[in-house]
Amino acid sequence: MIQKSAAFPISLIFPPQGHFTQPYLALPCLKAWLEQHGFGEVDLIDASIEAYDHFLSPDELSWAADRVRERLPLDSFGKSGELSFDELEGYRAAAESAVSADALISGIESAKRVVRGEEFYSPDAYLPAMRSVYHGLRLYSAAHFPSQLTPHNFTMRCANDRSEEVLAATLNEDENPFIRFFRERVLPGLVERQPRLVGLSVIYGSQLIPALTLGRMLKAALPDCHVTAGGGFLAYIGKKLLAAPGIDACLDSLIFHEGEAPMLALANALQAGESLGTIGSLDWYDRSSGSAVRVENPQGHPIRLEDAPTPSFDGLPFEKYFTPEVVIPYDINRGCYYGECAFCTLPTVIGPGYRTRSAKRIVDHVTELSEKLGTKNVNFITDCMPPGMIADLPNELIERKADLRWWCDARVEPKAYTPEGARNLYAAGCRKLLFGFETATPRLLKLMKKGQSARATLDVARNCTNAGISVTFYAMVGFPSETREEARATLDFIRDNSDVVREVSLQTFHIDEVAQTYKDAEAFGIEILDDEHADLQLYHDYISESGMTQTESAEMFEEMMAAFREHLPLFSGDNIYYFMNKSHYFLHLARDVAPDEFVELCRARTERRQSNATTHTDLAPAQDLGVATLRFRYTDVIRALAHPLARAVRPDFLTGRYVEDLVARADAEIGTIKPVENVLAYSSRGAEYTELTPDGKQVLDALSEVGSLDLLFDSLAGADERGRADLVRFAARLERAGVLNPTR
Amino acid sequence: MSDKQDQDSQTSSKPAEKLETLAEKLKLGKLDLKVEEVEERISPSETNVFDK
């Protein structure tokens, strides 16, 4: 290791919002590389997990509840007598906060303990705890309405593809929850540390506004510190971003593609006081003339992956991730050896070339990390494991008795995933594989240039399933020219093979500027639509000559997802959280629970929750039960917001687009909601929003007064059988929702 | 129950009187005891393929 003489602190920061179950890999790779090349003071900050943990604390939720009462008073909605479309989201936020804030404030620490502890492995403890976590974020979001922070996304009222709106969002403290968070929780430590170089890792569109917010605050607080950024999302829009007026107030430079070489060169140049003009894959602002002049350097060379050191996760707060056990992310290779799929843009994100590590080096690194971090769980990061590696890696893991449990994405390689190959993978610790299935229609597979058939995918999947490996399919709806019938054929195919496919990761098709579908639109029978105001535009609407429209595709998504929820046990009822948090399901498999066994657990839980029977007669209202009488039915609002048009008006995680004129269309099509008095109830134990009628509330009040269901029955000795049966059913449903609990 | 008004109105009542009043009030068999639970729905914006 080279030793540098002068101190040169570097801080590498992962801005909100990224997934909260495990750290992102890029910054640990950069830290290790910089340390190997003599920069010994490299600090890692996962500001995303820090924000999640902080926001989901009793004090912050309490602050949020007060703020919601001020910003979204329930009686301010429906003044015209009906609830209009543009009031729905606010009303929902206000109603949920009114009824659940107290239970969430008192129950959030317990919920976090469940998710991070041994109780995680009990679905009856885990699922309500996860609901509390999601609902806690809804309460925190309501305090910044209409912004929404979920475990999967962060959106504000603006589009990600208009720099003027994005920059305005970085200054909007009323709606941007990260301004106060950065000021109070992140900046003080950085100001004390005085880093000379800060690197922000922007992988997802959801990180753009928070990253620029932090960049702006950093540049104001530490004027001598160089603030750079890089990562997958910026590989797409970086050139446009740096060209946008005002971005120089947030950033000094941008790194494109793989960060190791440019980041090291940048640190060296800054430390030596040299020009940044020779650093490959770096665009930067030359401020030597007094104003910021954008400079684009030529593309540099990627590193030899085999030379990269073991990633360093030192300093990351592992206790704060929402998981009971650490799952180590580790990249087997970078790039894709296939690289032909028409919809895929990964080469743009990752950079040119396909490189892999040797099986020996991979096992060296993951066993070292396993020992250091005290975990056997690994998430191999790979777009598709090359055929040779499918044999080499398991053999190396088995030979060296690594005893790890792992999961990864995979491409369908029939010659590699044979029955014997799959058994070998299982023996080497593989417990879950995710394959790009996309569609069951041969015509579309050909158009997509997938180079595989649905039948071959199924054979591979069956071999893996038979070996004990859980199989997930990635599927796509709305590829140009796809018809409803073709989408339904994909649905039927998956449904018919639900004994092989445990999960389906379904996406609606999007066109981004670097995919073949954009570059050669005519070949796909589509006309691309441009938005002249979107200077950061990456995703485009389009008109297809044949097949479903974009709106019809969104509707088909709903139809397919509803069918999956009916036919795939992992998607049924609240088991969906296992799918939404992929590593949580994996952790069960990592304990050698067989997929069939887990599916049975999910099925049994759903059946139990659908039952109207109760074995308890000593039921009484939960101690922390929140109850609110509402003018408009909560479930009417939820149903209206589930309409595809209502969903489309919010930016999604992938496109980050906000389609403004859809509000008017949604308003016209969805209509208004008429008042119907109803009652919403919520407790921390059930963590479910439960709607009752005013009659139901009367019964609830009666139960509160007499103390329990059996005492209520005593007092209703003259009631007929039907009335008593109604009451038992009612009590059973409320028990399941945690509204009523056994007193003993 | 966090509905403060409801709590306040309940604390001073005597149990024996309450039982009779409730039995009269409830009219069991004629009550609408429908319960609606809201299933967590997922949309394209929530199924992040990159999530772990």
Interface residues (C-beta under 8 A of the other chain):
Chain A: H19 T21 Q22 V99 D102 A103 R131 Y134 T150 P151 H152 N153 T155 I203 Y204 V327 P329 N379 Y474 S505 L506 Q507 T508 A554 F557 M561 G573 D574 I576 Y577 M580 N581 K582 S583 P621 D624 L625 G626 V627 A628 Y634 T635 I638 A642 R647 R650 P651 D652 F653 L654 E688 Y689 T690 E691 L692 T693 D695 G696 Q698 V699 L700 D701 A702 S704 E705 V706 L712 D714 S715 L716 G718 A719 D720 R722 G723 R724 D726 L727 R729 F730 R733 L734 R736 A737
Chain B: M1 S2 D3 D6 Q10 S13 P15 K18 L19 E20 L22 A23 K25 L26 L28 G29 K30 L31 D32 L33 K34 V35 E36 E37 V38 E39 E40 R41 I42 S43 P44 S45 E46 T47 N48 V49 F50 D51 K52
